[in-house]
Amino acid sequence: MPSESGTPWTVLRLLSWTKDYLAAGGADAPRLSAEVLLAHALGCKRIDLYTRHDYRPSPAELASYRGLVARAGKAEPVAYLVGWKEFYSLRLKVTPDVLIPRPETEILVSEALAHIHRFAAPQGAGPVRLWDVCTGSGCVAVAVASQARDVQVLATDISPAAVAVAADNAAAHGLAASVRCRVADLLALPADCGDFAEVQVITGNPPYVAEGDAVAGSVKYEPRGALYAGKDALSFIRRVVADSPKFLAPGGALILEFGCGQADEVRNLMVDSGAFEEPRILRDHQVIERTAVALKRR
């Protein structure tokens, strides 16, 4: 963004210039990114920009905005720049310690809710329990708990920093009593979580990128431990599929996100385990096979 111009920088002009600048660099959703960054720099809500098109930011506000745009122009994720990301209509805290929640992961939430409703017990019979493995920011765990009544969620991750972010998100949405955040390696049950020895739903978005596979420029800013699964892209998914029958109630649902082109292998892992019925493979908003849903045999 040029530092000097004969024409004053208004909100409308800033948004127009930034949209074109980010689009030229290949950014996703350049207009939305411009709005999120400018609202952050001005300390207002994004919707407020629509009534402030003629507002002229102060020099300090312009300097803050220029810095943000420069970083975004180098593919640094907007969510990290502003510290939050919207997911399932919730504003969630994100830091470079966690993956940025993506729209395709909302499938895990909608499928989990469907199975929670299926298991819903009569009032007073106890909560439905869900274990969200590789929880990261806690996006799935918090979204499920925000939508379901009488549900208890265990959100685990091997990264203590990620678990801290998940706990912050649960607390920020008044769900600390419903979402228990713990450090754990995949489906290793924490010592103080014996009440989750049997659950009705397991969700997971484990690492599924093989070491050496190409990723988008912005993804390189995200934590490697949450992305890469070593030489075998399915190493973590394989462990979750193998261990989940020990914790799932009969008829319980295992709901896993996986990478592009992995659908057949994930399906085979579930079928070959002998513990699950034929899984359903769901496509995301880009019509890419993205999620497997398998019920434990009764």
HELIX and SHEET records of a PDB file:
HELIX    1   1 VAL A   11  ALA A   24  1                                  14    
HELIX    2   2 PRO A   30  LEU A   42  1                                  13    
HELIX    3   3 ARG A   46  THR A   51  5                                   6    
HELIX    4   4 PRO A   59  ALA A   72  1                                  14    
HELIX    5   5 VAL A   78  VAL A   82  1                                   5    
HELIX    6   6 PRO A  103  THR A  105  5                                   3    
HELIX    7   7 GLU A  106  PHE A  119  1                                  14    
HELIX    8   8 CYS A  139  GLN A  147  1                                   9    
HELIX    9   9 PRO A  160  ALA A  172  1                                  13    
HELIX   10  10 GLY A  194  PHE A  196  5                                   3    
HELIX   11  11 GLY A  217  TYR A  221  5                                   5    
HELIX   12  12 ARG A  224  LEU A  227  1                                   4    
HELIX   13  13 SER A  235  ASP A  243  1                                   9    
HELIX   14  14 SER A  244  LYS A  246  5                                   3    
HELIX   15  15 ALA A  263  ASP A  272  1                                  10    
SHEET    1   A 2 TRP A  84  PHE A  87  0                                        
SHEET    2   A 2 LEU A  90  LYS A  93 -1                                        
SHEET    1   B 7 VAL A 179  VAL A 183  0                                        
SHEET    2   B 7 VAL A 151  ASP A 157  1                                        
SHEET    3   B 7 VAL A 128  VAL A 133  1                                        
SHEET    4   B 7 VAL A 199  GLY A 204  1                                        
SHEET    5   B 7 LEU A 248  GLU A 257  1                                        
SHEET    6   B 7 GLU A 289  LEU A 295 -1                                        
SHEET    7   B 7 ARG A 280  ARG A 283 -1                                        
END                                                                             
